[in-house]
Amino acid sequence: MIEIDPQDLAHRYAAQWTEPDAAARRTTIERLWAEDGTHVLQPPVEIREIAAGLGFRHPTLEARGHDAIEIRVARSYEEFVAKQGITFRARPDAVRLDDLIRFGWEAVSVETGEVVGGGSEIVVLDGEGRIRTDYMFPGS
């Protein structure tokens, strides 16, 4: 098992979402994620309620591979960082257990410094220490 500092990974993970330069963001994604890595997002409550009404018990949103993850991260950057003036930071709570790392993150107003949201991640690492699967739980 490759040595990975879980808090360092959490910081690098949070930084990808706030990187303004598209080329640098892509490089970060390629270094952080396995080529076939998967980002799995627990959808917002509104989407879960609509899905439940349609008979879907556990809806998830997924982005697989560097290209799809890049699109996901870029759209998040455009919506939250560029438009809303939010930055993301890792909480100082990252822990590792075998090939899993769990950590929390915060969404912070750049203007006021106020924490306006957050969530938690559980990431599964591959043999090279890159993210194979990321389970994101916003609001937790």
N, C-alpha and C positions, 0 to 999 in steps of 0.2 A: 504494500500500500504506500503510495507516494505521500510525502509529508506536505501538508497544506495547512497554513495558519487559517483557521476558520474566520477570524475577524478580518484578516486581510482579504479573503475571498468576499466577505460581506461588503467591505468598502469598495472593492472593484466592481461588484455586482451593482451597487447603488450608483456608482459613477457612470456606468454605461447609459443609464436613463437620463443623465443630465449633460452628456457630452454634446456640445453644439456642432462640432465638425463631423460631417457625415463619414469622411474617410477614417478619421480617428475612431469614431463609433464602430465602424465595421471591423477595424483592426482589434478593438477591444472585444467585440463579440467573438471573433475567430480565436482569440487567445483564451477567452473565458469558457466558451461553449464547445462541446463535442460537435463534430460536423453534422451529425444527425440528432443533435440535442433537441429536447422538446420543452417548451414553456407551456404549462398547464395552469390556466387561470380559473379560479372560482368566480363565476359571473356575478355582477351586481344583483342585489335582491330583486330588482324589477324584472331582470331577465330570468332569474330562477323562478319567479312567480308565474310568468308567462309560460315558461317551459313546463312547469308542474300542471298548469291548466291544460296543456296539450298532452299530458301523460308521461312527460320525461321526469324521472325521479331525481337524477343527479346530473344536470347539465354541466358541461365544462367547455371552455374555449381553449384551443390549442394552436400553437405555432411550432412547426417542426423544421429544423435545418437552419443554417445561417441566414439564408435569404429571407425566410418567413420571420425569424426572430428579429432581423434587422428592420423589417417593415413594422413589426409590433413595437419595437423600441423607438423607432423614428416617429411613429404616430403618437406614442405616449409623450415623447419630447415635445412635439408640436402642440399638443393639446394642453399639457400641464405646465411645462417649463416655459415655452415661448409665449403662449397665450395667457396663462393664468399666473405666471410669476412664481412658480413653485419649484423647489429643489428637493431632492431626495437624499437621505442619509441613513446609513446603517446604525441601528442601535448597538450598544456595546455588550451584546448578549449572545454572540455567535458561539455555538458549541458543535463539536464533531463527535459522531459515534459511527465507527467503521467508515462506510462510504457515504454517510449522510451528514449534511450540515444544516442546522436550523438557526435562523436569525430573524430578527425583526427589523423593520425600517420605518422611517417617518417621512411624511410629506410636510415641508416647511415653507411658509410664505417668505420669499426673499425680502419683501418690503418690511414685514413686521417681525420676522423671526419666530412667529407663532407656529406651533405644530397644528396642522389642519387635517391631518389624517395619518394613516399608516397601515401596516399589515405585517404579515410574517411569511417566511419562505421556508420550505424544506427542499433542499437540493440533493440530488443523487449524483455522485461523482463517478466518472469512468476511471480506468486504470492509469490514465495520464493526469488525473486531477482536474479534468475539465467537467463542466456541468453536462450530465447526460439527460437528467430530467429535473425540472424546476416546478414545484407546486407552490403557486402564489395564492395567498389568502388575504385579500385587501380587507381592511377594517378590523383585523384581529390584533 
